[in-house]
Amino acid sequence: MRLIKLSANNPGFKTIEFNRIGLSLIVGKRHNNDYTKNKKDTYNSVGKSLSIALINFCLGSQRNPEFEAKLNDWEFTLQFELSDILFTATRKCSNQGAIYLNNEEKTLKEYTDFLSSRVFEIPENTKYLTFRSLLPRFLRPRKASYNSFDNFIPEEQEFQRTINNAFLLGLDVSLVLKKFNLKDEFDKIEDMRKAFEKDTIIKSFFEQNEDDDFEIDVVDLKVKIQKLEQNLSKFEVAEDYHEVVREADELKLQIKTLDNKAATIKIALSNIEKSLNITPDIPKKRIEQLYKEAMVSLPDAVIKQLADVEEFNKKILDNRSKRLLKEKLSFEKKLSEIVANSKRLGKLKDARLEYLNSKSALDEFTKMNDQLKELKIKLDSIEKYRQLKQEYKTKSEELKREFSLENTKTSNYLESNRLLLENNILIFKSLAEEFYEHKRAGIEVKSNEGVNKNRFEIRAKIDDDKGDGVNDVKIFCFDWTLLLAKHHHKMEFIFHDSRLLSEIDSRQQASLFNVADKKTKENNLQYIISANQNTLDSVKIEMGEEEYNKVIADNIILELTDESEESKLLGIKIDLDYDKE
């Protein structure tokens, strides 16, 4: 793939025509070189970095909300070559889900799948390798892409970074995928085990038992379940249990009421008995005797009165006795009826109680059934967890053996492919030597033998690479290694932003341009880079005017200034936060 031209439907846009071979420089400069007259002017926001974002956009990046919101009526067109065949891709900011490839509408996936098939030799059914995952190795699209040599996409996971870099370094990605799948399988089993431990039943089990003594608890549960099942098989349920209880309670109440009435009647009868035993106060004969003993004779008239009084009292007592006897008979009859009725109700109550003693309540039966269900659920959970734990132990041991076998296989692979690894090191080393003499440099590939998803540890090294300048040189050398090694790709360009140059010493900046110029012409490649004028001024001093004109000045394809909005890339004043995808 080679970039030819970037254009837009807006006439104010500065069309970019790339040199087909060699360097292509997009330069940001002050419109007035007299610094005293333009102290507030800047190289920034003239469109250097935006040009990379637009190339990325035309090569199928995800929807860019900033373009849709602020450039809604814009459309950008990128011309590029694939195996010397010219293609034109147009993408509208208002309809970013479609790409018009040679005027034929395609979805983003159709478009990127097409590019993938033409640019990269991705093995069939290989996940995680796509045109979009590999492109950033040749077109670093973000500010954060320049933080380290392998940080092409900030949100890229370690495994994805490894498989994409390994692929472009010519390594066997099946080894990467195999370890990823092993760790993924291992994680799934681990997740299942953790999920089971969060189950309320299992959690409760662990809280009550410090040891994983499953066997004792399983046997204990089985015994409890067996006993409950036996009791339930003998259980006779009285559906009218509560109704019979209510009737028995009512009978008890009625009997108590009758007993109270009987007690009252018995008290009345006792009082009647006492009343019947009462005699007259003093008989007439006793009065006469008392008088005789006193030697006092009573007149006949008094004696007659006493006889009359005695007769009168006798009649009163006779009438009272008759009335009391009559009441006594009445109370005795009532008492007899009450006692009889109480006995009858007592027999009914006893029958109800006897019935209840032989039967059980439905809710008690339900309660026992619920208890049985709970025990069975607990037993089932513990049994499943015990089984899962055993499977986890067995499977984890199997996976660890497979990890070990894969580690051995990878070590053997790396040993048997020393020439491949050495070739990558030589390319990187030869590039690094253009910048620094007597510095150890290369790309180290080791087998990661930990239980993780990362198969290879890939490190680009240049001695003393902690400094920002050396780190940026390392980025340059690593990207060029991927381009020159030609492992599984047909990419023919690298596009770097001016950020790459910001921390590099002017001598190394000059070396960078010389190396890029030399390598592009030797290998029929493109190197596109944006730069600020002050950087180029420093490079000019290092190179000298003749070399500078040949390498730099003659290859400047676009100059963007801060003189006016028209002199910037878009030709309009607009604030875009495009550094995302």
ROFI-745546 format. One record per residue (C-alpha): residue number from 1; x, y, z. Coordinates in steps of 0.001 Angstrom, whole numbers, padded with zeros to 6 digits. Layout:
BEGIN
<NUM; <X; Y; Z>> ...
REM end
This chain:
BEGIN
<1; <000000; 000000; 000000>> <2; <001278; 003423; -001062>> <3; <-000389; 006811; -000416>> <4; <-000915; 009079; -003438>> <5; <-003188; 012010; -002604>> <6; <-005541; 013332; 000073>> <7; <-008245; 015794; -000982>> <8; <-011625; 017112; 000126>> <9; <-014844; 018469; -001388>> <10; <-014195; 021869; 000188>> <11; <-012089; 024153; -002067>> <12; <-010344; 025685; 000962>> <13; <-008710; 022341; 001843>> <14; <-004998; 022061; 001078>> <15; <-004743; 018963; -001072>> <16; <-001777; 016775; -000129>> <17; <000050; 014964; -002941>> <18; <002580; 012501; -001568>> <19; <005853; 011651; -003259>> <20; <005442; 008127; -004584>> <21; <009005; 007234; -003549>> <22; <011187; 008912; -000954>> <23; <010405; 011514; 001688>> <24; <007240; 013613; 001869>> <25; <007342; 016462; 004389>> <26; <004381; 018429; 005687>> <27; <005846; 021536; 007293>> <28; <004356; 023893; 009833>> <29; <006003; 027322; 009769>> <30; <005553; 030905; 010909>> <31; <004452; 033240; 008170>> <32; <007031; 035776; 009330>> <33; <010519; 034568; 010127>> <34; <011211; 037679; 012200>> <35; <010505; 036216; 015646>> <36; <010288; 039691; 017183>> <37; <007204; 040388; 015087>> <38; <005262; 037155; 015696>> <39; <006013; 036036; 019256>> <40; <002445; 034771; 019743>> <41; <002287; 032840; 016495>> <42; <002562; 029055; 016641>> <43; <003242; 026004; 014552>> <44; <000456; 024149; 016324>> <45; <-003107; 023727; 015045>> <46; <-002201; 024386; 011442>> <47; <-003133; 020828; 010427>> <48; <000031; 018703; 010538>> <49; <-001384; 016107; 012956>> <50; <-004844; 016462; 011429>> <51; <-003456; 015130; 008145>> <52; <-002636; 011824; 009889>> <53; <-006122; 011715; 011430>> <54; <-007691; 012240; 007984>> <55; <-005587; 009482; 006401>> <56; <-006623; 007202; 009258>> <57; <-010254; 008278; 008718>> <58; <-010121; 007411; 005013>> <59; <-008550; 004042; 005840>> <60; <-011560; 002911; 007862>> <61; <-011177; 004231; 011423>> <62; <-014132; 004084; 013730>> <63; <-016706; 006893; 013642>> <64; <-015229; 010250; 014611>> <65; <-017877; 012333; 016430>> <66; <-015863; 015554; 016028>> <67; <-015881; 015243; 012235>> <68; <-019594; 014525; 012231>> <69; <-020412; 017479; 014488>> <70; <-018085; 020126; 013040>> <71; <-017356; 018994; 009464>> <72; <-020769; 017565; 008688>> <73; <-020878; 018654; 005040>> <74; <-017275; 017596; 004351>> <75; <-016082; 014498; 002580>> <76; <-012472; 013393; 002228>> <77; <-010929; 011357; -000572>> <78; <-007738; 009311; -000357>> <79; <-006014; 007917; -003415>> <80; <-003705; 004985; -002746>> <81; <-002031; 002166; -004615>> <82; <-002311; -001548; -003927>> <83; <000165; -003602; -005967>> <84; <000505; -000650; -008399>> <85; <-003276; -000465; -008886>> <86; <-004818; 002918; -008066>> <87; <-007815; 003047; -005723>> <88; <-009922; 005980; -004564>> <89; <-011712; 005926; -001199>> <90; <-014186; 008663; -000250>> <91; <-015748; 009007; 003169>> <92; <-018407; 011493; 004212>> <93; <-018360; 013017; 007696>> <94; <-022166; 012948; 007759>> <95; <-022377; 009256; 006842>> <96; <-019332; 007596; 008347>> <97; <-020726; 004071; 008202>> <98; <-020056; 003875; 004469>> <99; <-016941; 004148; 002293>> <100; <-017076; 004723; -001454>> <101; <-014274; 002640; -002941>> <102; <-013879; 003549; -006614>> <103; <-017417; 005001; -006346>> <104; <-018812; 001685; -005067>> <105; <-020449; 001931; -001654>> <106; <-019103; -000447; 000990>> <107; <-019639; -000833; 004700>> <108; <-016658; -000187; 006957>> <109; <-016180; -003923; 007494>> <110; <-016375; -004729; 003788>> <111; <-013851; -001998; 003108>> <112; <-011351; -002971; 005811>> <113; <-011734; -006681; 004950>> <114; <-010866; -005792; 001352>> <115; <-007784; -003845; 002458>> <116; <-006755; -006631; 004814>> <117; <-006869; -009223; 002034>> <118; <-004722; -007029; -000248>> <119; <-002193; -005698; 002276>> <120; <-001673; -008375; 004946>> <121; <-001183; -012140; 004705>> <122; <-003313; -013074; 007692>> <123; <-003831; -016838; 008144>> <124; <-007443; -017990; 007877>> <125; <-009493; -018134; 011060>> <126; <-006904; -016076; 012935>> <127; <-008592; -013836; 015445>> <128; <-007317; -010452; 016621>> <129; <-005364; -009707; 013431>> <130; <-007106; -007202; 011160>> <131; <-006216; -004360; 008850>> <132; <-007253; -001878; 011516>> <133; <-005151; -003546; 014244>> <134; <-002040; -003679; 012023>> <135; <-002271; -000274; 010293>> <136; <-001165; 001759; 013391>> <137; <002248; 000046; 013141>> <138; <002792; 002164; 010012>> <139; <000598; 005161; 010837>> <140; <000747; 006083; 014503>> <141; <-002647; 007819; 014858>> <142; <-002627; 009364; 018361>> <143; <-000550; 011634; 020567>> <144; <-000076; 008700; 022964>> <145; <001201; 006557; 020071>> <146; <004611; 008157; 020633>> <147; <004952; 007243; 024309>> <148; <006845; 004018; 023590>> <149; <007930; 001878; 020665>> <150; <005072; -000638; 021082>> <151; <002312; 001716; 022231>> <152; <000650; 002227; 018848>> <153; <-002904; 002334; 020237>> <154; <-003234; 003459; 023883>> <155; <-006188; 001209; 024689>> <156; <-004643; -001857; 023059>> <157; <-004368; -004774; 025484>> <158; <-001035; -006511; 026037>> <159; <-002124; -009660; 024216>> <160; <-003357; -007686; 021191>> <161; <-000136; -005699; 021120>> <162; <001897; -008899; 021270>> <163; <000061; -010771; 018517>> <164; <000144; -007801; 016120>> <165; <003825; -007078; 016729>> <166; <004740; -010778; 016597>> <167; <002928; -011133; 013266>> <168; <004859; -008246; 011705>> <169; <008140; -009597; 013117>> <170; <007475; -012902; 011335>> <171; <006812; -014932; 014496>> <172; <004398; -017861; 014607>> <173; <001144; -016329; 015901>> <174; <-000406; -019771; 016431>> <175; <001805; -020009; 019519>> <176; <000390; -016691; 020720>> <177; <-003190; -017807; 020123>> <178; <-002635; -021181; 021768>> <179; <-001431; -019620; 025006>> <180; <-004234; -017068; 024893>> <181; <-006821; -019848; 024551>> <182; <-005231; -021865; 027367>> <183; <-005328; -018879; 029709>> <184; <-008854; -018029; 028600>> <185; <-009974; -021575; 029427>> <186; <-008133; -021429; 032732>> <187; <-009854; -018102; 033574>> <188; <-013301; -019467; 032749>> <189; <-012868; -022365; 035184>> <190; <-011532; -019965; 037802>> <191; <-014492; -017625; 037249>> <192; <-016926; -020532; 037665>> <193; <-015241; -021542; 040907>> <194; <-015387; -017973; 042240>> <195; <-019022; -017622; 041171>> <196; <-019909; -020806; 043082>> <197; <-018118; -019518; 046172>> <198; <-020294; -016378; 046020>> <199; <-023422; -018557; 046113>> <200; <-025219; -017955; 049426>> <201; <-025314; -021665; 050278>> <202; <-021637; -022253; 049560>> <203; <-020683; -018983; 051240>> <204; <-022608; -020015; 054345>> <205; <-020907; -023404; 054233>> <206; <-017434; -021830; 054250>> <207; <-018410; -019469; 057084>> <208; <-019467; -022428; 059227>> <209; <-016604; -024709; 058205>> <210; <-013020; -023588; 058240>> <211; <-011950; -026752; 056418>> <212; <-013245; -027966; 053066>> <213; <-014585; -031063; 054803>> <214; <-017167; -031876; 052160>> <215; <-017477; -035577; 052864>> <216; <-018669; -035174; 056462>> <217; <-021233; -032523; 055518>> <218; <-022470; -034486; 052522>> <219; <-023036; -037599; 054634>> <220; <-024721; -035530; 057367>> <221; <-027092; -033974; 054838>> <222; <-027907; -037346; 053304>> <223; <-028826; -038763; 056746>> <224; <-031101; -035787; 057492>> <225; <-032765; -036100; 054097>> <226; <-033325; -039831; 054577>> <227; <-034959; -039293; 057987>> <228; <-037231; -036577; 056680>> <229; <-038262; -038712; 053717>> <230; <-039092; -041595; 056056>> <231; <-041156; -039350; 058346>> <232; <-042999; -037864; 055409>> <233; <-043821; -041321; 054026>> <234; <-045598; -042151; 057350>> <235; <-047177; -038759; 057644>> <236; <-051017; -038753; 057668>> <237; <-052352; -035353; 056886>> <238; <-055701; -034189; 058296>> <239; <-056904; -031529; 055919>> <240; <-059538; -030502; 058548>> <241; <-056915; -030435; 061303>> <242; <-057387; -026782; 062169>> <243; <-061192; -027068; 061977>> <244; <-061159; -029965; 064446>> <245; <-058839; -027993; 066763>> <246; <-061301; -025106; 066653>> <247; <-064220; -027435; 067466>> <248; <-062311; -028990; 070403>> <249; <-061559; -025532; 071760>> <250; <-065215; -024560; 071498>> <251; <-066228; -027761; 073330>> <252; <-063743; -026979; 076098>> <253; <-065283; -023537; 076455>> <254; <-068831; -024936; 076568>> <255; <-067830; -027553; 079192>> <256; <-066202; -024865; 081298>> <257; <-069373; -022772; 081113>> <258; <-071478; -025784; 082186>> <259; <-069071; -026558; 085034>> <260; <-069408; -022987; 086271>> <261; <-073219; -023282; 086181>> <262; <-073062; -026626; 088017>> <263; <-070881; -025102; 090721>> <264; <-073396; -022277; 091171>> <265; <-076281; -024719; 091500>> <266; <-074352; -026821; 094030>> <267; <-073839; -023732; 096181>> <268; <-077604; -022980; 095981>> <269; <-078445; -026575; 097018>> <270; <-076073; -026343; 099962>> <271; <-077783; -023163; 101120>> <272; <-081220; -024821; 100809>> <273; <-080024; -027730; 102985>> <274; <-078892; -025287; 105635>> <275; <-082225; -023447; 105500>> <276; <-084209; -026655; 105915>> <277; <-082357; -027419; 109174>> <278; <-083425; -024140; 110831>> <279; <-085930; -024627; 113797>> <280; <-088248; -022139; 115679>> <281; <-086533; -019842; 118151>> <282; <-088094; -021125; 121549>> <283; <-091056; -023636; 121733>> <284; <-094096; -022801; 123976>> <285; <-093384; -025771; 126286>> <286; <-089882; -024540; 126908>> <287; <-091240; -021095; 127864>> <288; <-093725; -022677; 130323>> <289; <-090968; -024820; 131819>> <290; <-088760; -021786; 132295>> <291; <-091513; -019985; 134134>> <292; <-092227; -023069; 136366>> <293; <-088599; -023330; 137270>> <294; <-088800; -019671; 138221>> <295; <-091955; -020458; 140257>> <296; <-093918; -018004; 138259>> <297; <-097227; -019033; 136839>> <298; <-098352; -017661; 133499>> <299; <-101879; -016474; 133071>> <300; <-104064; -018525; 130803>> <301; <-104376; -015674; 128389>> <302; <-100572; -015506; 127941>> <303; <-100383; -019254; 127547>> <304; <-103031; -019039; 124859>> <305; <-101112; -016309; 123054>> <306; <-097964; -018388; 123178>> <307; <-099863; -021321; 121679>> <308; <-101134; -019093; 118904>> <309; <-097667; -017729; 118201>> <310; <-096250; -021215; 118135>> <311; <-098909; -022375; 115729>> <312; <-098292; -019390; 113519>> <313; <-094542; -020054; 113418>> <314; <-095136; -023653; 112612>> <315; <-097258; -022743; 109640>> <316; <-094575; -020312; 108402>> <317; <-091883; -022992; 108704>> <318; <-093996; -025568; 106925>> <319; <-094599; -023211; 104009>> <320; <-090907; -022243; 103880>> <321; <-089814; -025898; 103911>> <322; <-092198; -026728; 101102>> <323; <-090844; -023819; 099036>> <324; <-087213; -024810; 099722>> <325; <-087880; -028429; 098882>> <326; <-089496; -027377; 095673>> <327; <-086456; -025197; 094793>> <328; <-084146; -028034; 095780>> <329; <-085866; -030416; 093393>> <330; <-085678; -027837; 090621>> <331; <-081918; -027212; 091170>> <332; <-081186; -030910; 091383>> <333; <-082943; -031434; 088075>> <334; <-080982; -028634; 086452>> <335; <-077740; -029945; 087923>> <336; <-078473; -033386; 086563>> <337; <-079085; -031967; 083093>> <338; <-075927; -029875; 083250>> <339; <-073786; -032815; 084370>> <340; <-075247; -035007; 081642>> <341; <-074651; -032327; 079014>> <342; <-071095; -031775; 080279>> <343; <-070353; -035485; 080027>> <344; <-071726; -035553; 076493>> <345; <-069620; -032597; 075440>> <346; <-066608; -034123; 077198>> <347; <-066949; -037276; 075124>> <348; <-067146; -035183; 071939>> <349; <-064047; -033229; 072994>> <350; <-062127; -036420; 073781>> <351; <-063051; -037812; 070379>> <352; <-061747; -034696; 068665>> <353; <-058502; -034816; 070642>> <354; <-058050; -038496; 069910>> <355; <-058531; -037742; 066192>> <356; <-055931; -034972; 066332>> <357; <-053460; -037259; 068097>> <358; <-053665; -039721; 065197>> <359; <-053331; -037065; 062459>> <360; <-051088; -034077; 061642>> <361; <-051684; -030602; 060249>> <362; <-051221; -029820; 056532>> <363; <-048956; -026834; 057276>> <364; <-046716; -029078; 059366>> <365; <-046497; -031440; 056412>> <366; <-045678; -028489; 054122>> <367; <-043053; -027240; 056551>> <368; <-041358; -030621; 056573>> <369; <-041468; -030741; 052766>> <370; <-039902; -027268; 052544>> <371; <-037182; -028342; 054932>> <372; <-036527; -031403; 052776>> <373; <-036278; -029246; 049649>> <374; <-033831; -026870; 051327>> <375; <-031628; -029748; 052419>> <376; <-031688; -031251; 048925>> <377; <-030777; -027881; 047358>> <378; <-027920; -027482; 049808>> <379; <-026731; -031026; 049143>> <380; <-026954; -030443; 045384>> <381; <-024983; -027174; 045641>> <382; <-022259; -028710; 047764>> <383; <-022089; -031771; 045503>> <384; <-021814; -029562; 042402>> <385; <-019182; -027395; 044026>> <386; <-017269; -030458; 045158>> <387; <-017459; -031839; 041629>> <388; <-016488; -028480; 040118>> <389; <-013590; -028150; 042521>> <390; <-012346; -031564; 041548>> <391; <-012796; -030749; 037874>> <392; <-011065; -027407; 038444>> <393; <-008172; -029164; 040124>> <394; <-007924; -031757; 037368>> <395; <-008356; -029231; 034557>> <396; <-005970; -026693; 036070>> <397; <-003340; -029410; 036396>> <398; <-003951; -030410; 032769>> <399; <-003716; -026783; 031663>> <400; <-000542; -026248; 033657>> <401; <000935; -029281; 031884>> <402; <-000162; -027775; 028571>> <403; <001347; -024435; 029564>> <404; <004583; -026264; 030319>> <405; <004465; -028115; 026980>> <406; <003747; -024859; 025142>> <407; <006662; -023202; 026942>> <408; <008951; -025989; 025751>> <409; <007489; -025789; 022251>> <410; <008021; -022014; 022149>> <411; <011595; -022289; 023418>> <412; <012336; -024874; 020717>> <413; <010633; -022663; 018129>> <414; <012730; -019633; 019068>> <415; <015887; -021721; 019037>> <416; <015138; -023192; 015608>> <417; <014300; -019754; 014179>> <418; <017426; -017930; 015253>> <419; <018011; -016654; 011700>> <420; <014598; -014939; 011677>> <421; <015228; -013300; 015046>> <422; <018771; -012316; 014111>> <423; <017594; -010767; 010845>> <424; <015155; -008537; 012775>> <425; <017931; -007616; 015196>> <426; <020311; -006764; 012349>> <427; <017778; -004498; 010651>> <428; <017051; -002670; 013900>> <429; <020742; -002529; 014840>> <430; <021791; -001149; 011463>> <431; <019190; 001598; 011792>> <432; <020213; 002445; 015362>> <433; <023886; 002664; 014345>> <434; <022998; 005519; 012019>> <435; <022193; 007527; 015151>> <436; <024593; 006251; 017789>> <437; <028004; 004636; 017641>> <438; <028997; 001879; 020029>> <439; <025529; 001434; 021514>> <440; <024123; -001996; 021989>> <441; <020814; -002230; 020088>> <442; <018358; -004854; 018875>> <443; <014956; -006483; 019265>> <444; <014798; -009113; 021968>> <445; <012157; -011856; 021778>> <446; <011701; -014154; 024759>> <447; <009155; -016749; 025733>> <448; <006885; -015555; 028531>> <449; <006511; -018661; 030668>> <450; <004028; -017281; 033188>> <451; <000401; -018416; 033451>> <452; <-000940; -015509; 031413>> <453; <-002107; -014630; 027900>> <454; <001175; -013180; 026694>> <455; <003285; -015634; 024669>> <456; <006223; -013441; 023723>> <457; <008043; -010653; 025465>> <458; <009168; -008321; 022689>> <459; <011564; -005537; 023652>> <460; <013297; -003063; 021399>> <461; <016514; -001932; 023030>> <462; <019055; 000811; 022584>> <463; <021509; 001360; 025422>> <464; <020609; 004404; 027516>> <465; <017093; 004431; 026035>> <466; <015528; 005984; 029128>> <467; <015821; 009496; 027703>> <468; <013008; 010883; 025547>> <469; <015312; 011439; 022555>> <470; <016638; 007887; 022550>> <471; <013090; 006574; 023049>> <472; <011937; 008445; 019925>> <473; <014869; 007053; 017918>> <474; <013852; 003598; 019139>> <475; <010309; 004228; 017840>> <476; <011720; 005221; 014455>> <477; <013997; 002175; 014264>> <478; <011283; -000269; 015357>> <479; <008731; 001029; 012827>> <480; <011292; 000896; 010054>> <481; <012239; -002644; 011070>> <482; <008620; -003729; 010602>> <483; <008499; -001993; 007210>> <484; <011832; -003293; 005900>> <485; <011507; -006864; 007212>> <486; <008399; -007325; 005028>> <487; <006917; -010079; 007200>> <488; <003374; -010856; 006031>> <489; <002611; -007389; 004617>> <490; <002697; -005200; 001501>> <491; <002878; -001851; 003252>> <492; <005125; 000626; 001470>> <493; <004914; 003681; 003690>> <494; <005363; 005001; 007221>> <495; <003665; 008200; 008370>> <496; <005092; 009901; 011465>> <497; <003954; 013027; 013267>> <498; <006248; 015901; 014263>> <499; <005962; 014665; 017874>> <500; <008585; 012072; 017006>> <501; <011146; 014847; 016444>> <502; <010389; 017066; 019416>> <503; <012831; 015463; 021902>> <504; <015551; 014264; 019513>> <505; <018863; 016104; 019314>> <506; <019347; 018048; 016061>> <507; <022206; 015723; 015037>> <508; <019910; 012691; 015384>> <509; <017154; 014593; 013579>> <510; <019484; 015037; 010642>> <511; <020392; 011346; 010818>> <512; <016690; 010428; 010851>> <513; <016008; 012305; 007612>> <514; <019124; 010909; 005965>> <515; <018242; 007324; 006959>> <516; <014655; 007732; 005746>> <517; <015797; 009262; 002458>> <518; <018309; 006476; 001888>> <519; <016021; 003566; 002856>> <520; <013035; 004802; 000865>> <521; <015076; 005156; -002325>> <522; <016886; 001823; -001836>> <523; <013642; -000083; -001191>> <524; <011130; 001865; -003319>> <525; <009230; 003080; -000219>> <526; <007560; 006200; 001173>> <527; <008349; 008034; 004383>> <528; <005863; 010755; 005282>> <529; <006536; 013023; 008246>> <530; <005304; 016335; 009530>> <531; <007791; 018793; 010991>> <532; <008019; 022300; 012375>> <533; <010193; 024912; 010702>> <534; <012394; 025414; 013768>> <535; <013235; 021682; 013665>> <536; <014183; 021942; 010004>> <537; <016256; 025057; 010705>> <538; <018316; 023057; 013209>> <539; <018635; 020162; 010765>> <540; <019830; 022561; 008056>> <541; <022697; 023665; 010279>> <542; <023690; 020005; 010852>> <543; <023390; 019008; 007183>> <544; <024587; 022028; 005324>> <545; <022588; 023776; 002616>> <546; <023275; 021423; -000272>> <547; <022377; 018243; 001590>> <548; <019424; 020000; 003238>> <549; <018005; 021059; -000113>> <550; <018428; 017554; -001538>> <551; <016979; 015662; 001434>> <552; <014557; 018148; 002949>> <553; <013671; 021191; 000887>> <554; <013096; 019277; -002362>> <555; <010726; 016881; -000566>> <556; <008437; 019399; 001155>> <557; <005001; 018641; -000298>> <558; <002961; 021090; 001789>> <559; <003612; 024136; 003918>> <560; <001031; 025197; 006491>> <561; <001295; 028518; 008310>> <562; <-000483; 030511; 010971>> <563; <-000723; 033624; 008758>> <564; <-004493; 033145; 008329>> <565; <-007170; 030485; 008525>> <566; <-006867; 030031; 004761>> <567; <-003211; 029032; 005141>> <568; <-004093; 026078; 007425>> <569; <-004950; 022586; 006221>> <570; <-008741; 022927; 006273>> <571; <-008707; 026553; 005155>> <572; <-011181; 027509; 007900>> <573; <-011090; 028337; 011596>> <574; <-012311; 025373; 013586>> <575; <-011412; 023644; 016862>> <576; <-011287; 019877; 016462>> <577; <-010604; 017279; 019157>> <578; <-009893; 014540; 016642>> <579; <-007317; 012566; 018674>> <580; <-009694; 009718; 019362>> <581; <-011496; 006983; 017516>> 
REM end
